[in-house]
Amino acid sequence: QVQLVESGGGLVQSGGSLRLSCATSGFTLDYYTIGWFRQAPGKEREGVSLINTSGCCTYYADSVKGRFTISRNGAKNTMYLQMNNLKPEDTAVYYCVASPAYSDTLPTNYNHYDSWGRGTQVTVSS
């Protein structure tokens, strides 16, 4: 059974940092395209960052480029999202996602991902 469990969210002041973790089980992380989506109240779900199986290719939303870094550790079956210089507009529920990889493409449509965690709340105060 595929499971993804996020942790590391919380309340932080503007300019602060958080590191989200996503512990996975039930599948081999190295064979999956993985990443993070977020959803703020009243807004559509947004692809934040994605990474392919080899780790050579990544995607970042324009709004987080230069501030967020995605990584994966196959040995620990865990993915991470390091978030620096956080802004109030980063406030959202963050979800980790996974989908079997058939190529090196990084689909940004959330419908592509069939495995989701329950989410972790990130709140950035001004």
Backbone atoms as SQL, in Angstrom:
CREATE TABLE atoms (id INTEGER PRIMARY KEY, chain TEXT, resi INTEGER, resn TEXT, atom TEXT, x REAL, y REAL, z REAL);
INSERT INTO atoms VALUES
  (1, 'A', 1, 'GLN', 'N', 0.853, -1.192, 0.000),
  (2, 'A', 1, 'GLN', 'CA', 0.000, 0.000, 0.000),
  (3, 'A', 1, 'GLN', 'C', 0.888, 1.241, 0.000),
  (4, 'A', 2, 'VAL', 'N', 0.656, 2.099, -0.990),
  (5, 'A', 2, 'VAL', 'CA', 1.442, 3.329, -1.097),
  (6, 'A', 2, 'VAL', 'C', 1.011, 4.315, -0.028),
  (7, 'A', 3, 'GLN', 'N', 1.985, 4.829, 0.706),
  (8, 'A', 3, 'GLN', 'CA', 1.693, 5.838, 1.720),
  (9, 'A', 3, 'GLN', 'C', 2.722, 6.952, 1.656),
  (10, 'A', 4, 'LEU', 'N', 2.243, 8.172, 1.838),
  (11, 'A', 4, 'LEU', 'CA', 3.108, 9.351, 1.919),
  (12, 'A', 4, 'LEU', 'C', 2.671, 10.149, 3.150),
  (13, 'A', 5, 'VAL', 'N', 3.623, 10.501, 3.983),
  (14, 'A', 5, 'VAL', 'CA', 3.317, 11.222, 5.214),
  (15, 'A', 5, 'VAL', 'C', 4.227, 12.437, 5.320),
  (16, 'A', 6, 'GLU', 'N', 3.614, 13.630, 5.278),
  (17, 'A', 6, 'GLU', 'CA', 4.376, 14.865, 5.381),
  (18, 'A', 6, 'GLU', 'C', 4.613, 15.252, 6.838),
  (19, 'A', 7, 'SER', 'N', 5.685, 15.984, 7.054),
  (20, 'A', 7, 'SER', 'CA', 5.971, 16.569, 8.365),
  (21, 'A', 7, 'SER', 'C', 6.830, 17.800, 8.148),
  (22, 'A', 8, 'GLY', 'N', 6.922, 18.618, 9.198),
  (23, 'A', 8, 'GLY', 'CA', 7.808, 19.779, 9.145),
  (24, 'A', 8, 'GLY', 'C', 7.115, 21.115, 8.954),
  (25, 'A', 9, 'GLY', 'N', 5.799, 21.088, 8.759),
  (26, 'A', 9, 'GLY', 'CA', 5.094, 22.348, 8.617),
  (27, 'A', 9, 'GLY', 'C', 5.004, 23.084, 9.940),
  (28, 'A', 10, 'GLY', 'N', 4.489, 24.311, 9.894),
  (29, 'A', 10, 'GLY', 'CA', 4.341, 25.083, 11.111),
  (30, 'A', 10, 'GLY', 'C', 4.161, 26.546, 10.833),
  (31, 'A', 11, 'LEU', 'N', 4.303, 27.330, 11.891),
  (32, 'A', 11, 'LEU', 'CA', 4.170, 28.774, 11.817),
  (33, 'A', 11, 'LEU', 'C', 5.558, 29.401, 11.854),
  (34, 'A', 12, 'VAL', 'N', 5.827, 30.279, 10.896),
  (35, 'A', 12, 'VAL', 'CA', 7.130, 30.919, 10.824),
  (36, 'A', 12, 'VAL', 'C', 6.945, 32.370, 10.393),
  (37, 'A', 13, 'GLN', 'N', 7.846, 33.220, 10.810),
  (38, 'A', 13, 'GLN', 'CA', 7.784, 34.614, 10.407),
  (39, 'A', 13, 'GLN', 'C', 8.315, 34.798, 8.995),
  (40, 'A', 14, 'SER', 'N', 7.876, 35.850, 8.353),
  (41, 'A', 14, 'SER', 'CA', 8.361, 36.178, 7.021),
  (42, 'A', 14, 'SER', 'C', 9.887, 36.263, 7.026),
  (43, 'A', 15, 'GLY', 'N', 10.497, 35.636, 6.030),
  (44, 'A', 15, 'GLY', 'CA', 11.953, 35.585, 5.960),
  (45, 'A', 15, 'GLY', 'C', 12.560, 34.348, 6.592),
  (46, 'A', 16, 'GLY', 'N', 11.744, 33.584, 7.299),
  (47, 'A', 16, 'GLY', 'CA', 12.226, 32.386, 7.977),
  (48, 'A', 16, 'GLY', 'C', 12.304, 31.189, 7.043),
  (49, 'A', 17, 'SER', 'N', 12.667, 30.047, 7.631),
  (50, 'A', 17, 'SER', 'CA', 12.852, 28.821, 6.861),
  (51, 'A', 17, 'SER', 'C', 12.118, 27.655, 7.506),
  (52, 'A', 18, 'LEU', 'N', 11.742, 26.713, 6.676),
  (53, 'A', 18, 'LEU', 'CA', 11.181, 25.443, 7.120),
  (54, 'A', 18, 'LEU', 'C', 11.690, 24.358, 6.186),
  (55, 'A', 19, 'ARG', 'N', 11.776, 23.143, 6.716),
  (56, 'A', 19, 'ARG', 'CA', 12.128, 21.996, 5.897),
  (57, 'A', 19, 'ARG', 'C', 11.027, 20.961, 6.011),
  (58, 'A', 20, 'LEU', 'N', 10.339, 20.724, 4.893),
  (59, 'A', 20, 'LEU', 'CA', 9.301, 19.710, 4.865),
  (60, 'A', 20, 'LEU', 'C', 9.917, 18.364, 4.500),
  (61, 'A', 21, 'SER', 'N', 9.414, 17.327, 5.136),
  (62, 'A', 21, 'SER', 'CA', 9.828, 15.964, 4.811),
  (63, 'A', 21, 'SER', 'C', 8.598, 15.160, 4.405),
  (64, 'A', 22, 'CYS', 'N', 8.806, 14.179, 3.570),
  (65, 'A', 22, 'CYS', 'CA', 7.729, 13.272, 3.172),
  (66, 'A', 22, 'CYS', 'C', 8.273, 11.850, 3.229),
  (67, 'A', 23, 'ALA', 'N', 7.832, 11.112, 4.229),
  (68, 'A', 23, 'ALA', 'CA', 8.232, 9.712, 4.369),
  (69, 'A', 23, 'ALA', 'C', 7.303, 8.849, 3.530),
  (70, 'A', 24, 'THR', 'N', 7.888, 7.992, 2.718),
  (71, 'A', 24, 'THR', 'CA', 7.082, 7.159, 1.825),
  (72, 'A', 24, 'THR', 'C', 7.258, 5.681, 2.156),
  (73, 'A', 25, 'SER', 'N', 6.260, 4.897, 1.784),
  (74, 'A', 25, 'SER', 'CA', 6.339, 3.451, 1.961),
  (75, 'A', 25, 'SER', 'C', 5.424, 2.791, 0.946),
  (76, 'A', 26, 'GLY', 'N', 5.667, 1.509, 0.714),
  (77, 'A', 26, 'GLY', 'CA', 4.818, 0.762, -0.197),
  (78, 'A', 26, 'GLY', 'C', 5.239, 0.812, -1.651),
  (79, 'A', 27, 'PHE', 'N', 6.321, 1.546, -1.945),
  (80, 'A', 27, 'PHE', 'CA', 6.818, 1.600, -3.308),
  (81, 'A', 27, 'PHE', 'C', 8.286, 2.003, -3.265),
  (82, 'A', 28, 'THR', 'N', 8.965, 1.810, -4.387),
  (83, 'A', 28, 'THR', 'CA', 10.382, 2.161, -4.480),
  (84, 'A', 28, 'THR', 'C', 10.500, 3.583, -5.000),
  (85, 'A', 29, 'LEU', 'N', 10.934, 4.466, -4.122),
  (86, 'A', 29, 'LEU', 'CA', 10.963, 5.889, -4.447),
  (87, 'A', 29, 'LEU', 'C', 11.782, 6.186, -5.698),
  (88, 'A', 30, 'ASP', 'N', 12.848, 5.421, -5.916),
  (89, 'A', 30, 'ASP', 'CA', 13.748, 5.695, -7.040),
  (90, 'A', 30, 'ASP', 'C', 13.070, 5.549, -8.403),
  (91, 'A', 31, 'TYR', 'N', 11.930, 4.903, -8.462),
  (92, 'A', 31, 'TYR', 'CA', 11.253, 4.674, -9.735),
  (93, 'A', 31, 'TYR', 'C', 10.067, 5.605, -9.954),
  (94, 'A', 32, 'TYR', 'N', 9.947, 6.614, -9.094),
  (95, 'A', 32, 'TYR', 'CA', 8.788, 7.489, -9.142),
  (96, 'A', 32, 'TYR', 'C', 9.198, 8.949, -9.363),
  (97, 'A', 33, 'THR', 'N', 8.390, 9.655, -10.125),
  (98, 'A', 33, 'THR', 'CA', 8.457, 11.118, -10.167),
  (99, 'A', 33, 'THR', 'C', 7.754, 11.622, -8.914),
  (100, 'A', 34, 'ILE', 'N', 8.409, 12.518, -8.191),
  (101, 'A', 34, 'ILE', 'CA', 7.861, 12.961, -6.908),
  (102, 'A', 34, 'ILE', 'C', 7.914, 14.478, -6.824),
  (103, 'A', 35, 'GLY', 'N', 7.188, 15.014, -5.866),
  (104, 'A', 35, 'GLY', 'CA', 7.236, 16.460, -5.714),
  (105, 'A', 35, 'GLY', 'C', 6.259, 16.973, -4.689),
  (106, 'A', 36, 'TRP', 'N', 6.035, 18.279, -4.774),
  (107, 'A', 36, 'TRP', 'CA', 5.200, 18.981, -3.812),
  (108, 'A', 36, 'TRP', 'C', 4.208, 19.888, -4.526),
  (109, 'A', 37, 'PHE', 'N', 2.964, 19.846, -4.062),
  (110, 'A', 37, 'PHE', 'CA', 1.932, 20.773, -4.470),
  (111, 'A', 37, 'PHE', 'C', 1.492, 21.539, -3.223),
  (112, 'A', 38, 'ARG', 'N', 0.820, 22.645, -3.429),
  (113, 'A', 38, 'ARG', 'CA', 0.258, 23.376, -2.305),
  (114, 'A', 38, 'ARG', 'C', -1.094, 23.958, -2.692),
  (115, 'A', 39, 'GLN', 'N', -1.901, 24.213, -1.675),
  (116, 'A', 39, 'GLN', 'CA', -3.201, 24.826, -1.895),
  (117, 'A', 39, 'GLN', 'C', -3.505, 25.780, -0.761),
  (118, 'A', 40, 'ALA', 'N', -3.727, 27.025, -1.129),
  (119, 'A', 40, 'ALA', 'CA', -4.113, 28.052, -0.173),
  (120, 'A', 40, 'ALA', 'C', -5.631, 28.209, -0.214),
  (121, 'A', 41, 'PRO', 'N', -6.223, 28.708, 0.859),
  (122, 'A', 41, 'PRO', 'CA', -7.688, 28.881, 0.888),
  (123, 'A', 41, 'PRO', 'C', -8.174, 29.733, -0.275),
  (124, 'A', 42, 'GLY', 'N', -9.179, 29.228, -0.977),
  (125, 'A', 42, 'GLY', 'CA', -9.758, 29.973, -2.078),
  (126, 'A', 42, 'GLY', 'C', -8.952, 29.965, -3.357),
  (127, 'A', 43, 'LYS', 'N', -7.847, 29.220, -3.374),
  (128, 'A', 43, 'LYS', 'CA', -6.994, 29.177, -4.566),
  (129, 'A', 43, 'LYS', 'C', -6.902, 27.754, -5.114),
  (130, 'A', 44, 'GLU', 'N', -6.506, 27.676, -6.367),
  (131, 'A', 44, 'GLU', 'CA', -6.334, 26.364, -6.989),
  (132, 'A', 44, 'GLU', 'C', -5.046, 25.701, -6.491),
  (133, 'A', 45, 'ARG', 'N', -5.040, 24.371, -6.592),
  (134, 'A', 45, 'ARG', 'CA', -3.846, 23.626, -6.239),
  (135, 'A', 45, 'ARG', 'C', -2.716, 23.996, -7.198),
  (136, 'A', 46, 'GLU', 'N', -1.525, 24.175, -6.660),
  (137, 'A', 46, 'GLU', 'CA', -0.397, 24.676, -7.441),
  (138, 'A', 46, 'GLU', 'C', 0.799, 23.742, -7.303),
  (139, 'A', 47, 'GLY', 'N', 1.407, 23.408, -8.423),
  (140, 'A', 47, 'GLY', 'CA', 2.639, 22.638, -8.389),
  (141, 'A', 47, 'GLY', 'C', 3.772, 23.512, -7.915),
  (142, 'A', 48, 'VAL', 'N', 4.442, 23.129, -6.848),
  (143, 'A', 48, 'VAL', 'CA', 5.519, 23.916, -6.261),
  (144, 'A', 48, 'VAL', 'C', 6.874, 23.455, -6.784),
  (145, 'A', 49, 'SER', 'N', 7.129, 22.165, -6.687),
  (146, 'A', 49, 'SER', 'CA', 8.427, 21.646, -7.109),
  (147, 'A', 49, 'SER', 'C', 8.311, 20.156, -7.390),
  (148, 'A', 50, 'LEU', 'N', 9.038, 19.709, -8.403),
  (149, 'A', 50, 'LEU', 'CA', 9.038, 18.305, -8.800),
  (150, 'A', 50, 'LEU', 'C', 10.460, 17.871, -9.094),
  (151, 'A', 51, 'ILE', 'N', 10.711, 16.556, -8.999),
  (152, 'A', 51, 'ILE', 'CA', 12.041, 16.029, -9.297),
  (153, 'A', 51, 'ILE', 'C', 11.907, 14.664, -9.948),
  (154, 'A', 52, 'ASN', 'N', 12.760, 14.398, -10.930),
  (155, 'A', 52, 'ASN', 'CA', 12.640, 13.122, -11.640),
  (156, 'A', 52, 'ASN', 'C', 13.411, 12.028, -10.904),
  (157, 'A', 53, 'THR', 'N', 13.401, 10.833, -11.480),
  (158, 'A', 53, 'THR', 'CA', 13.950, 9.673, -10.773),
  (159, 'A', 53, 'THR', 'C', 15.439, 9.799, -10.503),
  (160, 'A', 54, 'SER', 'N', 16.186, 10.335, -11.445),
  (161, 'A', 54, 'SER', 'CA', 17.639, 10.418, -11.255),
  (162, 'A', 54, 'SER', 'C', 18.039, 11.619, -10.424),
  (163, 'A', 55, 'GLY', 'N', 17.120, 12.556, -10.279),
  (164, 'A', 55, 'GLY', 'CA', 17.447, 13.777, -9.550),
  (165, 'A', 55, 'GLY', 'C', 18.112, 14.842, -10.398),
  (166, 'A', 56, 'CYS', 'N', 18.304, 14.540, -11.666),
  (167, 'A', 56, 'CYS', 'CA', 19.016, 15.500, -12.526),
  (168, 'A', 56, 'CYS', 'C', 18.130, 16.646, -12.957),
  (169, 'A', 57, 'CYS', 'N', 16.823, 16.387, -12.950),
  (170, 'A', 57, 'CYS', 'CA', 15.914, 17.383, -13.480),
  (171, 'A', 57, 'CYS', 'C', 14.900, 17.789, -12.425),
  (172, 'A', 58, 'THR', 'N', 14.714, 19.086, -12.321),
  (173, 'A', 58, 'THR', 'CA', 13.770, 19.602, -11.340),
  (174, 'A', 58, 'THR', 'C', 12.890, 20.672, -11.962),
  (175, 'A', 59, 'TYR', 'N', 11.760, 20.890, -11.321),
  (176, 'A', 59, 'TYR', 'CA', 10.832, 21.952, -11.705),
  (177, 'A', 59, 'TYR', 'C', 10.533, 22.781, -10.454),
  (178, 'A', 60, 'TYR', 'N', 10.498, 24.088, -10.629),
  (179, 'A', 60, 'TYR', 'CA', 10.071, 24.990, -9.564),
  (180, 'A', 60, 'TYR', 'C', 9.082, 25.993, -10.136),
  (181, 'A', 61, 'ALA', 'N', 8.036, 26.251, -9.397),
  (182, 'A', 61, 'ALA', 'CA', 7.134, 27.329, -9.771),
  (183, 'A', 61, 'ALA', 'C', 7.916, 28.645, -9.733),
  (184, 'A', 62, 'ASP', 'N', 7.558, 29.560, -10.617),
  (185, 'A', 62, 'ASP', 'CA', 8.270, 30.836, -10.668),
  (186, 'A', 62, 'ASP', 'C', 8.280, 31.537, -9.315),
  (187, 'A', 63, 'SER', 'N', 7.193, 31.371, -8.568),
  (188, 'A', 63, 'SER', 'CA', 7.049, 32.077, -7.302),
  (189, 'A', 63, 'SER', 'C', 8.012, 31.584, -6.225),
  (190, 'A', 64, 'VAL', 'N', 8.622, 30.407, -6.423),
  (191, 'A', 64, 'VAL', 'CA', 9.506, 29.859, -5.381),
  (192, 'A', 64, 'VAL', 'C', 10.945, 29.676, -5.857),
  (193, 'A', 65, 'LYS', 'N', 11.206, 29.953, -7.123),
  (194, 'A', 65, 'LYS', 'CA', 12.571, 29.778, -7.651),
  (195, 'A', 65, 'LYS', 'C', 13.567, 30.607, -6.868),
  (196, 'A', 66, 'GLY', 'N', 14.687, 29.978, -6.533),
  (197, 'A', 66, 'GLY', 'CA', 15.726, 30.648, -5.780),
  (198, 'A', 66, 'GLY', 'C', 15.517, 30.610, -4.280),
  (199, 'A', 67, 'ARG', 'N', 14.343, 30.157, -3.839),
  (200, 'A', 67, 'ARG', 'CA', 14.049, 30.099, -2.396),
  (201, 'A', 67, 'ARG', 'C', 13.825, 28.673, -1.901),
  (202, 'A', 68, 'PHE', 'N', 13.265, 27.820, -2.745),
  (203, 'A', 68, 'PHE', 'CA', 12.939, 26.439, -2.360),
  (204, 'A', 68, 'PHE', 'C', 13.885, 25.474, -3.061),
  (205, 'A', 69, 'THR', 'N', 14.198, 24.371, -2.381),
  (206, 'A', 69, 'THR', 'CA', 15.023, 23.328, -2.970),
  (207, 'A', 69, 'THR', 'C', 14.411, 21.967, -2.665),
  (208, 'A', 70, 'ILE', 'N', 14.207, 21.189, -3.710),
  (209, 'A', 70, 'ILE', 'CA', 13.665, 19.845, -3.546),
  (210, 'A', 70, 'ILE', 'C', 14.807, 18.827, -3.587),
  (211, 'A', 71, 'SER', 'N', 14.662, 17.753, -2.824),
  (212, 'A', 71, 'SER', 'CA', 15.663, 16.692, -2.856),
  (213, 'A', 71, 'SER', 'C', 14.991, 15.364, -2.512),
  (214, 'A', 72, 'ARG', 'N', 15.716, 14.289, -2.790),
  (215, 'A', 72, 'ARG', 'CA', 15.181, 12.961, -2.523),
  (216, 'A', 72, 'ARG', 'C', 16.287, 12.072, -1.988),
  (217, 'A', 73, 'ASN', 'N', 15.932, 11.149, -1.135),
  (218, 'A', 73, 'ASN', 'CA', 16.876, 10.179, -0.591),
  (219, 'A', 73, 'ASN', 'C', 16.247, 8.805, -0.740),
  (220, 'A', 74, 'GLY', 'N', 16.671, 8.085, -1.777),
  (221, 'A', 74, 'GLY', 'CA', 16.087, 6.780, -2.049),
  (222, 'A', 74, 'GLY', 'C', 16.348, 5.781, -0.941),
  (223, 'A', 75, 'ALA', 'N', 17.515, 5.871, -0.318),
  (224, 'A', 75, 'ALA', 'CA', 17.865, 4.932, 0.755),
  (225, 'A', 75, 'ALA', 'C', 16.924, 5.086, 1.947),
  (226, 'A', 76, 'LYS', 'N', 16.444, 6.303, 2.152),
  (227, 'A', 76, 'LYS', 'CA', 15.541, 6.560, 3.281),
  (228, 'A', 76, 'LYS', 'C', 14.081, 6.637, 2.844),
  (229, 'A', 77, 'ASN', 'N', 13.836, 6.475, 1.536),
  (230, 'A', 77, 'ASN', 'CA', 12.463, 6.581, 1.001),
  (231, 'A', 77, 'ASN', 'C', 11.803, 7.885, 1.439),
  (232, 'A', 78, 'THR', 'N', 12.551, 8.945, 1.360),
  (233, 'A', 78, 'THR', 'CA', 12.066, 10.231, 1.847),
  (234, 'A', 78, 'THR', 'C', 12.391, 11.326, 0.849),
  (235, 'A', 79, 'MET', 'N', 11.494, 12.284, 0.712),
  (236, 'A', 79, 'MET', 'CA', 11.762, 13.477, -0.084),
  (237, 'A', 79, 'MET', 'C', 11.667, 14.693, 0.827),
  (238, 'A', 80, 'TYR', 'N', 12.285, 15.772, 0.388),
  (239, 'A', 80, 'TYR', 'CA', 12.369, 16.972, 1.211),
  (240, 'A', 80, 'TYR', 'C', 12.054, 18.217, 0.377),
  (241, 'A', 81, 'LEU', 'N', 11.616, 19.249, 1.074),
  (242, 'A', 81, 'LEU', 'CA', 11.475, 20.567, 0.459),
  (243, 'A', 81, 'LEU', 'C', 12.035, 21.578, 1.441),
  (244, 'A', 82, 'GLN', 'N', 13.205, 22.105, 1.129),
  (245, 'A', 82, 'GLN', 'CA', 13.801, 23.161, 1.938),
  (246, 'A', 82, 'GLN', 'C', 13.242, 24.487, 1.465),
  (247, 'A', 83, 'MET', 'N', 12.642, 25.225, 2.379),
  (248, 'A', 83, 'MET', 'CA', 11.995, 26.492, 2.037),
  (249, 'A', 83, 'MET', 'C', 12.667, 27.618, 2.810),
  (250, 'A', 84, 'ASN', 'N', 13.300, 28.507, 2.086),
  (251, 'A', 84, 'ASN', 'CA', 13.984, 29.642, 2.686),
  (252, 'A', 84, 'ASN', 'C', 13.316, 30.949, 2.286),
  (253, 'A', 85, 'ASN', 'N', 13.611, 31.990, 3.048),
  (254, 'A', 85, 'ASN', 'CA', 13.051, 33.318, 2.764),
  (255, 'A', 85, 'ASN', 'C', 11.548, 33.234, 2.516),
  (256, 'A', 86, 'LEU', 'N', 10.848, 32.608, 3.432),
  (257, 'A', 86, 'LEU', 'CA', 9.418, 32.407, 3.270),
  (258, 'A', 86, 'LEU', 'C', 8.658, 33.721, 3.297),
  (259, 'A', 87, 'LYS', 'N', 7.588, 33.757, 2.527),
  (260, 'A', 87, 'LYS', 'CA', 6.754, 34.945, 2.411),
  (261, 'A', 87, 'LYS', 'C', 5.326, 34.605, 2.815),
  (262, 'A', 88, 'PRO', 'N', 4.541, 35.589, 3.222),
  (263, 'A', 88, 'PRO', 'CA', 3.145, 35.311, 3.594),
  (264, 'A', 88, 'PRO', 'C', 2.366, 34.607, 2.487),
  (265, 'A', 89, 'GLU', 'N', 2.692, 34.888, 1.243),
  (266, 'A', 89, 'GLU', 'CA', 1.979, 34.238, 0.136),
  (267, 'A', 89, 'GLU', 'C', 2.348, 32.770, -0.036),
  (268, 'A', 90, 'ASP', 'N', 3.322, 32.288, 0.721),
  (269, 'A', 90, 'ASP', 'CA', 3.642, 30.854, 0.730),
  (270, 'A', 90, 'ASP', 'C', 2.719, 30.070, 1.660),
  (271, 'A', 91, 'THR', 'N', 1.897, 30.775, 2.416),
  (272, 'A', 91, 'THR', 'CA', 0.974, 30.112, 3.339),
  (273, 'A', 91, 'THR', 'C', 0.009, 29.214, 2.575),
  (274, 'A', 92, 'ALA', 'N', -0.022, 27.947, 2.957),
  (275, 'A', 92, 'ALA', 'CA', -0.846, 26.960, 2.255),
  (276, 'A', 92, 'ALA', 'C', -0.700, 25.610, 2.950),
  (277, 'A', 93, 'VAL', 'N', -1.522, 24.678, 2.533),
  (278, 'A', 93, 'VAL', 'CA', -1.305, 23.279, 2.888),
  (279, 'A', 93, 'VAL', 'C', -0.412, 22.673, 1.801),
  (280, 'A', 94, 'TYR', 'N', 0.653, 22.036, 2.224),
  (281, 'A', 94, 'TYR', 'CA', 1.623, 21.454, 1.296),
  (282, 'A', 94, 'TYR', 'C', 1.446, 19.935, 1.268),
  (283, 'A', 95, 'TYR', 'N', 1.368, 19.404, 0.054),
  (284, 'A', 95, 'TYR', 'CA', 1.166, 17.974, -0.155),
  (285, 'A', 95, 'TYR', 'C', 2.352, 17.389, -0.916),
  (286, 'A', 96, 'CYS', 'N', 2.839, 16.234, -0.485),
  (287, 'A', 96, 'CYS', 'CA', 3.806, 15.523, -1.319),
  (288, 'A', 96, 'CYS', 'C', 3.045, 14.548, -2.217),
  (289, 'A', 97, 'VAL', 'N', 3.587, 14.338, -3.410),
  (290, 'A', 97, 'VAL', 'CA', 2.924, 13.518, -4.417),
  (291, 'A', 97, 'VAL', 'C', 3.936, 12.585, -5.065),
  (292, 'A', 98, 'ALA', 'N', 3.404, 11.530, -5.668),
  (293, 'A', 98, 'ALA', 'CA', 4.268, 10.580, -6.357),
  (294, 'A', 98, 'ALA', 'C', 3.488, 9.899, -7.474),
  (295, 'A', 99, 'SER', 'N', 4.219, 9.546, -8.529),
  (296, 'A', 99, 'SER', 'CA', 3.607, 8.820, -9.629),
  (297, 'A', 99, 'SER', 'C', 4.690, 8.004, -10.322),
  (298, 'A', 100, 'PRO', 'N', 4.375, 6.790, -10.771),
  (299, 'A', 100, 'PRO', 'CA', 5.384, 5.994, -11.476),
  (300, 'A', 100, 'PRO', 'C', 5.960, 6.760, -12.659),
  (301, 'A', 101, 'ALA', 'N', 7.270, 6.697, -12.805),
  (302, 'A', 101, 'ALA', 'CA', 7.941, 7.452, -13.861),
  (303, 'A', 101, 'ALA', 'C', 8.124, 6.593, -15.101),
  (304, 'A', 102, 'TYR', 'N', 7.650, 7.108, -16.251),
  (305, 'A', 102, 'TYR', 'CA', 7.847, 6.424, -17.526),
  (306, 'A', 102, 'TYR', 'C', 8.770, 7.213, -18.441),
  (307, 'A', 103, 'SER', 'N', 9.147, 8.406, -17.991),
  (308, 'A', 103, 'SER', 'CA', 10.070, 9.255, -18.732),
  (309, 'A', 103, 'SER', 'C', 10.663, 10.262, -17.751),
  (310, 'A', 104, 'ASP', 'N', 11.471, 11.171, -18.264),
  (311, 'A', 104, 'ASP', 'CA', 12.072, 12.194, -17.416),
  (312, 'A', 104, 'ASP', 'C', 11.237, 13.471, -17.363),
  (313, 'A', 105, 'THR', 'N', 10.046, 13.425, -17.963),
  (314, 'A', 105, 'THR', 'CA', 9.211, 14.623, -17.923),
  (315, 'A', 105, 'THR', 'C', 8.713, 14.875, -16.509),
  (316, 'A', 106, 'LEU', 'N', 8.354, 16.110, -16.226),
  (317, 'A', 106, 'LEU', 'CA', 7.875, 16.517, -14.908),
  (318, 'A', 106, 'LEU', 'C', 6.507, 17.173, -15.071),
  (319, 'A', 107, 'PRO', 'N', 5.456, 16.372, -15.139),
  (320, 'A', 107, 'PRO', 'CA', 4.106, 16.928, -15.319),
  (321, 'A', 107, 'PRO', 'C', 3.716, 17.828, -14.155),
  (322, 'A', 108, 'THR', 'N', 3.204, 18.996, -14.463),
  (323, 'A', 108, 'THR', 'CA', 2.802, 19.939, -13.417),
  (324, 'A', 108, 'THR', 'C', 1.303, 19.907, -13.159),
  (325, 'A', 109, 'ASN', 'N', 0.567, 19.097, -13.930),
  (326, 'A', 109, 'ASN', 'CA', -0.868, 18.952, -13.690),
  (327, 'A', 109, 'ASN', 'C', -1.074, 17.990, -12.531),
  (328, 'A', 110, 'TYR', 'N', -1.776, 18.421, -11.508),
  (329, 'A', 110, 'TYR', 'CA', -1.925, 17.584, -10.320),
  (330, 'A', 110, 'TYR', 'C', -2.664, 16.282, -10.622),
  (331, 'A', 111, 'ASN', 'N', -3.462, 16.253, -11.681),
  (332, 'A', 111, 'ASN', 'CA', -4.185, 15.028, -12.037),
  (333, 'A', 111, 'ASN', 'C', -3.250, 13.886, -12.429),
  (334, 'A', 112, 'HIS', 'N', -2.012, 14.227, -12.756),
  (335, 'A', 112, 'HIS', 'CA', -1.051, 13.198, -13.150),
  (336, 'A', 112, 'HIS', 'C', -0.630, 12.327, -11.973),
  (337, 'A', 113, 'TYR', 'N', -0.731, 12.855, -10.759),
  (338, 'A', 113, 'TYR', 'CA', -0.172, 12.183, -9.589),
  (339, 'A', 113, 'TYR', 'C', -1.263, 11.425, -8.846),
  (340, 'A', 114, 'ASP', 'N', -1.047, 10.113, -8.719),
  (341, 'A', 114, 'ASP', 'CA', -2.085, 9.280, -8.136),
  (342, 'A', 114, 'ASP', 'C', -1.868, 8.975, -6.666),
  (343, 'A', 115, 'SER', 'N', -0.741, 9.396, -6.119),
  (344, 'A', 115, 'SER', 'CA', -0.483, 9.172, -4.693),
  (345, 'A', 115, 'SER', 'C', -0.215, 10.509, -4.028),
  (346, 'A', 116, 'TRP', 'N', -0.940, 10.760, -2.944),
  (347, 'A', 116, 'TRP', 'CA', -0.861, 12.030, -2.230),
  (348, 'A', 116, 'TRP', 'C', -0.766, 11.789, -0.739),
  (349, 'A', 117, 'GLY', 'N', -0.018, 12.652, -0.067),
  (350, 'A', 117, 'GLY', 'CA', -0.057, 12.673, 1.381),
  (351, 'A', 117, 'GLY', 'C', -1.270, 13.461, 1.851),
  (352, 'A', 118, 'ARG', 'N', -1.438, 13.531, 3.170),
  (353, 'A', 118, 'ARG', 'CA', -2.594, 14.243, 3.720),
  (354, 'A', 118, 'ARG', 'C', -2.346, 15.738, 3.832),
  (355, 'A', 119, 'GLY', 'N', -1.108, 16.143, 3.718),
  (356, 'A', 119, 'GLY', 'CA', -0.795, 17.561, 3.756),
  (357, 'A', 119, 'GLY', 'C', -0.267, 18.028, 5.094),
  (358, 'A', 120, 'THR', 'N', 0.515, 19.106, 5.047),
  (359, 'A', 120, 'THR', 'CA', 1.015, 19.749, 6.255),
  (360, 'A', 120, 'THR', 'C', 0.852, 21.252, 6.082),
  (361, 'A', 121, 'GLN', 'N', 0.379, 21.912, 7.127),
  (362, 'A', 121, 'GLN', 'CA', 0.083, 23.341, 7.046),
  (363, 'A', 121, 'GLN', 'C', 1.359, 24.163, 7.233),
  (364, 'A', 122, 'VAL', 'N', 1.556, 25.095, 6.331),
  (365, 'A', 122, 'VAL', 'CA', 2.629, 26.080, 6.465),
  (366, 'A', 122, 'VAL', 'C', 1.980, 27.453, 6.540),
  (367, 'A', 123, 'THR', 'N', 2.283, 28.177, 7.607),
  (368, 'A', 123, 'THR', 'CA', 1.737, 29.512, 7.799),
  (369, 'A', 123, 'THR', 'C', 2.895, 30.486, 8.003),
  (370, 'A', 124, 'VAL', 'N', 2.930, 31.517, 7.168),
  (371, 'A', 124, 'VAL', 'CA', 3.987, 32.519, 7.245),
  (372, 'A', 124, 'VAL', 'C', 3.362, 33.842, 7.662),
  (373, 'A', 125, 'SER', 'N', 3.779, 34.346, 8.787),
  (374, 'A', 125, 'SER', 'CA', 3.235, 35.608, 9.285),
  (375, 'A', 125, 'SER', 'C', 4.090, 36.782, 8.809),
  (376, 'A', 126, 'SER', 'N', 3.428, 37.908, 8.611),
  (377, 'A', 126, 'SER', 'CA', 4.150, 39.092, 8.110),
  (378, 'A', 126, 'SER', 'C', 4.710, 39.925, 9.243);
